[in-house]
Amino acid sequence: MKTPLLIAAIFFTGLTFAQEKKQDSLKTKKIEEVVLTKQVFKKQSDRFVYDVAASPVTKGNTTFDLLRQTPLLSTTDDKTLKIAGKNNALIYINGRKTNMDAESVTQFLKNTPAENIQKIEVITVPGSEFQVESSDGIINIVLKKKMSDGLSGNMRMSNSQNKYNASSASFSTNYRKDKLGISANLYGGENIQAQSYVLRNGNSTSSNQSVGDIDDPNQYIGGYLNLDYQLTDKSNLALSWNSSANKSYNSTVNLFNTVRSFDEVNNSYSTNYTYSRNKEDARSYNNSVNLNYELKTASLGSKLNVNAAYLNFKRFQFTDNKTILSDAAGNNGAIGQTIYQNLPQIINNFSGTVDYIQKFKNDFTLAVGGNFNKTKTDNDTKNDAFMAGNNIPISTPNHFIYDENIYGAYLTLEKKFSDKFSGKIGTRYEMTNSLGTSDNAAPEYRRIERDYNNILPYLSFNYAINDKNNISYAFSSRMRRPSFWELNPVRNILTEYNYTQNNPFVKASSTYNQELTYMYKSSYFLILNHSYFKDQITQVPLQGYAKSMDGTISEQNVLRYIRTNFGDKQEMSAMLGIQKSFFKQYLTLNFNIGVQHNVNNGVLAADPTNGDIFLDKDGNQIVYRNNIKSTSVLIQTNNTIRLDKKKTWFLGVNYFYVDKQQIELGMLKDLMSLDLSIKKNWNDWTFALNVNDVLKTNVVEIEDYQANGNYNYVKNDQYRFGGTFSITYNFGNQKVKKVRDIEGASDTIKSRTR
């Protein structure tokens, strides 16, 4: 978030993969001498299904806690969920994508109890009917379906202690009476996201080092309201509203900078010291409304689904960036430079979708549909720079407006040929027209038009060799459009010589995904993945003495992290796993081990936002290259130990290890984390204590050494070591039927907001 986005926007762009588990753990119920078992984890035609309804993991946990313990899912930052071998994970509820931006989704999952979940579906290679991008996978949360009218709900309160204390609370309720169903959720909380940095870059003659802390306080509130009314036995009308707000005032950056350069006249090194003290006030609002109509056209499950939606996203951000002169002892001196930035972003989106599914008696399904998205983003930014001893600002306003229209249509055919073999084939056609205009830029940058026309095929099959062996294959092609904040041409300043730069010239990239899966006894699995990214969108570090197009050369070595298309990339992975219960379900073991091979092939010679090139001390142009291959090992195990016969006490032991691997920014060093938890179930109450990163090993380090002598090193600690205590209470009629969760027509836009 905000200025600390150096970590959010930079480091985790390359962190793919994350392995998980499978569970053969069996739901067991004793009736005298008879033991009934239920298959908990299985592979269906295009997805993995994890039935968690009877699992002891759900009670008292949040939905986020449950997802991070689901086979094939993981998280390394306690914020974003990853699917093994995939770039990103999109959250769906009952087959429909959530109507929230990325930050709100995380808060929603962390403040929603897991008791109402029936099963979790992991769709690693989504079909043509899904509007997804790049190598994104889908996590579909299926809620429990209950039969009677009435009111039910749950409340949860939690308190966490990392570097700072944080608290949160949530309230969820469901009501059903005859033809009317209502579901609502309200959550809120506050925290201070703390980070520490060590940043080093330069070469043998010039170097920068920045060491210090970033504290980002947040207060947030959000929720949703769904109204669903059954018009007839075959038709429903529903209205959904999602809202969230975040306030982050007095976010601070405090870095001590050491700038070292070689003086050729005196043939010696000189060192200067400064402080970067930045203050930021930011707030964001996200509101969306969706109207849904569903008509069931046949008893076999054929139906028509129509959605119309409106989305409004607003973010207001004001920063005060000061460079203060200092000495080696850290004593404050005069103010060397002050930069004030006003960085608003307003997004409005109108969307519509139409989907029709026709099911035939011979196990044949035809799905056809289309979508339309019209989006306008307005970014009226202002920068005022004051140099030492000068009260007249150097102003650089820029009003950037981005208009985008997306038209899509798909056709999918699915056939079950026998009890053993099924297949699915489809294609998606997408047209994207966009126009970006800027009122304060070089003439060639004031109007940027993009037009894409893409045919995106899909193919999958599933073959059950016998009762114990299953094999499946899937292929898909997808586009990856840049997020709106990536297109907004603003500069996020960290220090005087370090900043990130967004880029309005970023174009969409293409991704081709393949996956081969083998399962044995629904407990053991092997997954092989391959993804090829063309025109990969990422953030690239350019450094040196910046030479602008008018010939001006900077006096000091600078480092810019610039969002751009950076060549091609391949990711290949193989993962072997087991999920199984032992000792009469006293131990539920989830273990995965895998290997990932990354092939990077990117070159960047100039700043694509303004044409600047970068020179070494001898005046030679510096070109940034990343054509390094790397192979890394990944291990993850999530284990639940039942401590008593009555199933009221549970111990959780979770661990992951990610070996060092080459990403776009350099070599990401190994990461690991050991997490422990203890939980007590008492009637309708659940008490839980979680301790994360017990060994304090989940710290990001990236280093990059170029053949030209430039180096770049980043160490980032987000203080993941800490504990959380939570209390959950379930109330009301626990047989209340859930309301349908309705897909919003603007859902595909959500993931591209900040």
N, C-alpha and C positions, 0 to 999 in steps of 0.2 A: 504494500500500500504506500502511497504518497512518496516522499523523497526516499524512504527506505526501499522503494521499489527496486533498487539495485539488486536486492536478493530475489524479490518476487519476479522481476522481469528478466533477470540474467541467469541465475544459477540453475533453476529447475527446468529451463527449456530443454536441457539435454537429459534430464533424469527420467528415462523411460524404464520399462520393465518393473518388476516387483513381483515376487512370486507369492503364491499362496497355496492354499491347501485344498484338500478334498475331504469329503467326509462320508465315510461309510457308516458313521455312527448310527446306530439303529435305535429307533423309538421302540422301547420294550415295555410291554405291559404283562404282568403275571396274572393269570387266572388259574388258581390252583397250580397244576403242574404244566400248564400250557403257556408258552412264550410267543407273543405275537410281535413280529418285526415289520418295520416300514423302511423302505429305501429312502435315505435322506439326501443323498447326492447322486445325480444322474445326468447323463448327456441326452438331450433331445435333439431334434433335427438341426436347429440353428443356435442352440443355447445350452448352457449349463444351468441346472436347477438345483438349488440348495434349500431344502425344506426345513425351516427353523421353528415351526409352530410349537413343537414340543421340546425344543432345546432349552437347557438351563441357562444358556448364554444370554437369551433375550431378556429375561426378567430383571428389571432394575437398570438395564443398560440403555444407552442412547442408541439411536439408529446408526450414528457414526461408529460407535464401538462395535456394533454388530457387523457392519460392513467391513471394518478392518480385520475381522476374524472370519470373513467369508472366503471360501476357496477362490483362488486366482486374483484376489484383491489385496491391496496393501497401501500403506502411506509411509513416507519417510519424513514428512514435515508436519504431520498432525493437522494438515489443512486440506490437502488435495488427495484424492483417491486415484490409484493407478490399477489398471488391469494388466496382468502379465503380458509383456511384449507389445503393449499398446501405448499410444502417445497421450491419451486423455480418457477420462471416464465421464460419461454424461448420465445424470440421474433421471430416471423415469419412475413414475408411480402408476401402477396398474396399466402399464403399456403406454403411458403418456408422459411427455417430458415436463419437468417442473417449471413453473413460471417465475423463476428467480435468477438473479445474476449470481456470479460465482461466489462472492463473499456471503451473500444471503443464504445460498444453498448450504455452505459450510455451517453457518450459525443454526440454520434450520435443522440439519441432521444432528448437530450436537445438543439440541434442545428438544428433540422429539423422542419420547420413550419407544423402545423396540417391541413392547408387548403385543402391539396390534399387527405385527408382520407375520404373514403366513409363509412366504417363501421369497427367496431372492434369486433372480435370474441374471446370469452374466452372459451377455451377447457379445462375443469377442469380435465377430465380423458381421455387422448389421446388414440386413437385406436392403433392397432398393426402396422399400416402402418407408424406411427411416431417413429423416433429414439430418445426416451427420456429416462431419467434415474430417479430412485427413485419415489417420488410422484410429480415430476415436472408437471406443467400445461403449456399450450401454450397460448400466446397472439398473435393472427393472425391479422395483420393490412392489411385491404383491401383498396387499392388505388382507387380513382375515375377513371372511364373509360370514356374518352371523344372521340369525333368522328373525328375531322378534323386534317389535317396536320398543321405544324407550330412550333413555338417556344414559350415556356412559362417558367416561373421561379419565384423565390422569393428570397429576401434577408432579413436577420435578424441581428440586432445588439443588444447586451444587456450588461448591467453593473450591478454588484451586490456588495453589501456591507454587509459583516458579520464582523468578527474580522478584516479581511483584504479586500481590494478591488479586484474584479475579473472582467474580460471582456471576451466576446466571440463574434464571428461573423460566419455566415454561408451563403452559396450561393448554390442554387439548380436550375437545369434547365432540361427541357425535350424537345426533338426535335423529330419530326416524319415527314418523307417524303416518301410517297409510301410504299415500303416494309422495309425500314430501320427505326429503332427507337434507339434513344440514350438518356440515362439519366445519369446525373452526379451530384455529390454533393461534396462540399469542405467546411470544417469547421475548426476552430482553436480558440485558446484562451489561457489564462493563469489565474492561481489562486494560492492561498496559502491555503492548507488544514490545518487548525489549530485545535489542540486538547489540552485539559488539563486533567491531571490524578491525582487521589488519589488512591494509591495502598497500601493495608495493608494485611499482612498474618503472620501466626505464631501460637504460643500457649502461655500458661501462663509463660513459661520460656525463650522463644526466639521469637522475632518479627522483622519484616521489615516493614518500611513505606517509600514510595516514592511519592513525590508531585512535580509536575512541568508541563511543556508544551512541545508540539511537534509541529513543523512548517514544513510543507512539500510543498515547491513551485513546481508548475507544469507548463510546457508549452507543448501544444499538438496541433497536426494538423492531419487531416484525411480526408477521403472521399472515394467515389467509382465511378466507370465508368462501365456502362452496355451497351453493343452493342447487338442489337437483329435484325436479318435479316430473313424475311419470304422467305424461299426457294421456296415453292409452297403453294397452298391454304391449305394444310394439314400439312406442316412441317415448323419448325423454327430452326435456329441455333443461339446460343447466346454465348457471351463471357463476363464474369464478373470479375472485378478486385476490390478488397478492400484493402485499405492501411491505416495504422494509426501509429503514432509515439508519444512518450511521453518522455519528458526530465525533470528530477527532480534532480537538483544539489543543494547542500548545504541544504539538509533536516536535521533538527537538533532536538535532544532530550536533554532537560535540566531538570533533576530530582534531587531533594534534598532528600537524603536517610538517614533515622534514623534506626540504627541497635541496638537492645536492647537484651542482653543475661544475663542469671543468672550465676554468678560465685559461684560454690559450695564451693570453698576453702575459700573465704571471706564471703560467705553467703550473697551476695549482687548483685544488678544488675549493669551491666556496659553498657554504651551507646557510640557508635561510629557514626560519621557523615561523609558522603561522598557526592560528586556530581557524577552523571552519565551524562557525556557530550558526546553525540554521533553525528557524522556527516556522512551523506551518500550522495553519488552521484549515480544516477541510470538513465538508459534510456532503453526504450523498443521499439521494432518495430514489426509490424504485417502485413504481406502481404499474400494475397491468390488470386488465380486465378481459375476460374471454367469454363469449356466448357460444354455446354448443347445442347442436341438435343431432340426435341419434335416432335412426329408424331401422328396426329389425325387419328385414324383408322376407325371411324364410326361417323355418324351424331348424334348419341345419346350422344356423349361425350367420347367415348372410346379413349384411347391414350397410347402411349409408351413414357417414359421419361428416358433419359440416361444422366448421369453426370460423368465427370472426373475432379479431382481437385488436386491442390497442395497448401499446407500451409507451411509458414515459419514464426516462431515466435522466436524472440531473446530478451533476457533481460540481461543487464549487470548492476551489482550492487556492489559497493565498499563502505565498512563502516569502520569508525574509531571510536572505542568505548573506551572511557577513563573513568577511575574511579579516581577521585581527592579527596584526603583527605581534611577534613574540620573540623570546630568546630561548636558548637551549634549556633553561630551567623551567620554561612554561609560563613565564610572567607575561601578563597582558601588556600590549603596547597600543599604538594608534590603530584606528580602523583603516584597512587598506582598500577595501572594496565592499560595496553593498549593492545587492541586486534584489529588487522586489519583483515578484511574479504573480500575476493573476491568471489562473489556468482553469477556466470553466469548461464544462462539457455538457451539452444538452442533446438527448437522443429522443426522437419520436418515430414510432413504427406503427404502421397499419398492415395487418396480415390477414390472409384467408387461406383455408385448406378445405379440400373436398376429398374424401376417401370412400371407396366402395369395395366391399369384399363379397364375392360370390362363391359359395361353397356348394359342391355337387356331391351326389350320393356315392360316387366311385372314388372318394378320398382325393378329389381334385379341388384346388382352391385357386381362384383368380382374384387378384387385387389390382386396382387401378385408382389413380388419384392425381391430384395436382395441388400446387401451392403458389401463393403470390406474397412477396414481402416488399414493402416500400418503406425505406428508412431515410431519415434526414438527421445528420449530426451537425451541430453548431458549436464551434470552438472559437470564441472571441478572446484570444490571449493577449496579455500585455506584459512587457518586460521593461523595467527601468533600472539602469545601472548607474551607480554613483562611484566615481573613482576618488582616491584619496585627495583631499584638498579641493574638490570640485563639487559644488552644490547643484550643478546643472546636469540633469540625468541624460543618459544616452538611451533613448526610447526605441524599442523595436516591437510595435504592435503587429499582430497578425490575426486576421479574421478568416478562419478556414471553415468552409462549409462543404460537407460531403453528402451527396445524394446517391442512393443505390436502389436499384430495382432488381429483384430476383424472381424469375419465372421457372417453375419446375413441374415435371410430369413423370410418372413412373408406371411401370407394368411389371407385375410379379406373378409367376406361375409356380404353384407348389403341388407336388403329386406324391402320394404314398403308394408305391408300387406293390408293396407286400409288407408283412409284419417286420421284415428285416431291412428293407431298402426304401428310402425316401429321398427326394431331391427337390431343389428349388432353383429357379433361374429368373433373372429379372434385369431390367435396365432402367436407368434414370437419365432424363435429359434436363439440363439446367442452362438457363440463359441469365447472365449477369451483366447489367449495364450500370456503370457508375461514373460520376463526375465530381471531381474535387476542385474547388476554386479557392484562391488565396489573394487577398487584396494588398499584401505587402511582401512581395517576393520578386525575385528576378523574373523577367517576362516568360522564360521557358517553364517556370514553375507555377504560374498563376492559374493554369487550367490543365487538369490531368483527367483524361478520359480513359476508361477501361471497358472492354467488351469481351465477355467469355461465352463460348458456346461449347458445352461438354456433354458427351455421351458416356455414362458411367455404368458399365456392366457389372453383374453379380452372378455368382454361381456357387452352389453348395450341394453336398450330398451326405447322407448318413447311412452307414451299413452296420447292422447288428449281426456280426458273424455267428454268434450263438448267445446263450444267456449270460455268458461271462465276458465276452469280447465285443468291443464296439470301435469302429473307425469312422472318422468324418473328415471332410475337406471343404474349405471355403476360399473363394477369391472375390475381391471387390476392388473397385477403383473409386477414388473420392477426390474432391477438391478441398483445399484449405484456404479460406479467405482470411485476410488479416482482420484482427479485432479493430474496433473503432478507435480505441485508445492508441493502438499501434500506428494508425494513420494520422493521428493528430500531431502536427509538426511542432511539438513543444520540446524544450530542453529541461530535464530534471537535474538540477545542480546538486552535487554532493560536496565537492571541494572546488577550489579555484581552477584546478586543472583536471578534474574528474567529473564527468557528467554522462547521462544517458540521453540519447536523441531518438525520438520517434520519426517516422518517415512516411510521407504521404504517397511516395512512389512505389511502395511495396505492392507487388502483384500476387495474385493467387498462386498457390503451388499445387502440384498433383501428387497423389499418393496411390501406390498399388500394394495391396495386402494379400498375403497367402497364409493359410494356417492348416496344419495337419494334426489331428488329435487321435490318440489311441487310449482307450480305457479298458481296465480289467476289473471285473467284479464291482464296478462302481466305487472302487476304493483307491485304485492305483491308476495313474495317468501319465502320459507323455504328450507334450504339446510342442510342436515345431512351428516357428513363426518366421516370416520374412516380410519386411516392409521396405519399399523403395520410395524415397522422397525426391521429387524433382523441383528445383527452385525453392529449396527449403527456406522457410521464414524463421529467422533467428536474430540474435543480437551479437554483433561482431565487434571486438575491441580493436580500434585503430589508434596507434600512438606514434609520436615523433614530433618534429617541429612542423606545425601546420602551415602550409602555404596556400593562401587563398587565390582565387582566380585573378585578383588585381595585383598579385605578386608579393603581397605582404606576408612576412614570415613571423610566426610567434617567437617570443624570446625564450620560452621555456618548453620543454617536452610536455605534451598534453596527452591525455587518454580519453577517448570517446567510445562509449558503447552505443553502437548505431544499429537500429532495427532495419534489416534489409533481407533480400533474397540472396542466399549464400550457397550457391552450387547445389550439389546433390548429396544424398546420404542414404546409406543402407543400414538396416538393423536386422540382425539374425539372432534367434534365440532358441534354446532347447531347454525344456523344464520337465523334471521328473518329480512326481509328488505322491503323497499318500494322505488320505484322511480316513481314520478308522477309530472305533472305540474298543477299549480293552478292559478287562477285569470287571465285567458286568456294568460297563459305562462309568466306572469310577475314573477312568482316564480317557479323554477324547484327544487324540493326537492329530495334529495337522502339520505336515512337514513337506517342504519343497526344496529342491536344490536344482539350480540351473546354470547355464552358461550363456553369455550374450556376447556377440561380436558386432562391433560398430565399424563402419567404413565411412569416413568423412572425406569429402572432396570439394573444397571451397576456396575461392581466391577473391580478395577485394583490394583494389588499388587506390580508391578514392572515396571520400565521403559522398554518398549518393544524394544527400540532401542539399549540398551547396557546391560540390565539385572540388573541395579542398583536397590536396594531396599531402602526404607526410614524408618528411625528409629526415635523414640521419645527420650527424654532425658535419659530414663532408658534403652535404647537399644532394646526396643520392636519394631517389624515391624509394620509400619503404612499401612493400606489398605484404599484406597479411595472408598467410596460407594455413590451411588446415587440411592436409591430406594424409592424416595419421590413422592407422587402424589399431584397434584394441580389442582384447578378449578378456572378459571378466566373469567371475563366479558370483552367484547370488544364492543366498540361503535364507529361508524364513521358516519359522515354526511357531504356531499358536496352539497352546495346550490348556485345556480346562480339566482341573482335578476336583472331583466331588469328595468332600471331606467327611460327610456323614451319610447314614443310611436314609434319612428322611429327605434328602435333597434340599437342604436349606443352607448349607455352607459350601462355598466354591472358591478355589484358588486358581488364578490365571497366571500363566508364565508364557510370555511372548518375546520372541527375539528375531531380529533380522540382521543380515550382513550383506552389504553391497560392495563388491570389490572395486578397485579403482578402474576407471574407464574413460576413454577419450570422448569428449563432447565438443560442441562447436567452440566453446570458450577456452578449451585446454584440457588438461588431465584432471578429472575429478577424483580426488583421493577417496579411499574406502570410507564407508559409513556403516555404523551398526548401532543397535539400541536394544537394551533389555528392559522390558516393562513387566511389572508385577501388579496383581490385583487380588483383593479379597472381597467376597460378597456374602451377605446374609439376607435370606428371604424369610419374612415373618408375616403371615397372612397376606394382606394387600399391600404391605410395606416392603421395600427393599432398601438396604443400606449397603453402600459400596465405597471402597477406598482403592484408588489407583495410583501407582507410583510409576512415572515414565522416565525413560533414559537413566536407569539406576547407575550405570557406569559412566555417565557423562561423556559418551562417545559419539553422539549424533551431532557432529560439528562439521560444517562444509569447508573444504579446502580445495582450491583450484589453482593450478600452476600451469603456465604456458611459456615455453622458451622457443623463440623463433631463430631460424638460421642466420638472420641478419644481426643477432645480438640483443634484440628486444626481449624483455621478459615481463610477465604479469603474474602477480600472486594475490589471491584473495582468501582470507580466512573469516568465516562468519559463524558466530555462535548465537543461536536464537534462544538460549536458556531453556532447552526442552526438558531438562531435569526438573521434576517437581511432582506434586501430588494433588489429587482431586478427591474430595469427599462429596457424595451425593445421596439424596433421599428421594425416593419415588413412591407415590401413593396412587393406587387405582381405585376408582369409585364408580358407583352406579350399576346399571344393568349391563353385565358383561356380555349379554347376547344381542346387543344392539347391532343392527345391520349397518355396515359402512356405506357412506355415500360414494357414488362413482367419482373418481378423480378424472377431471376432464383435461384433455390435451389442449394447450393454447396454440392458436395459429401463429403467435409470435415466438414460440419456444426456441426456434433455431437462432433467433437474434440474441437470446439471453446470454449465451456463452460468449458472445463477442463484445458485450459490455464489460466495463472494468470489474 
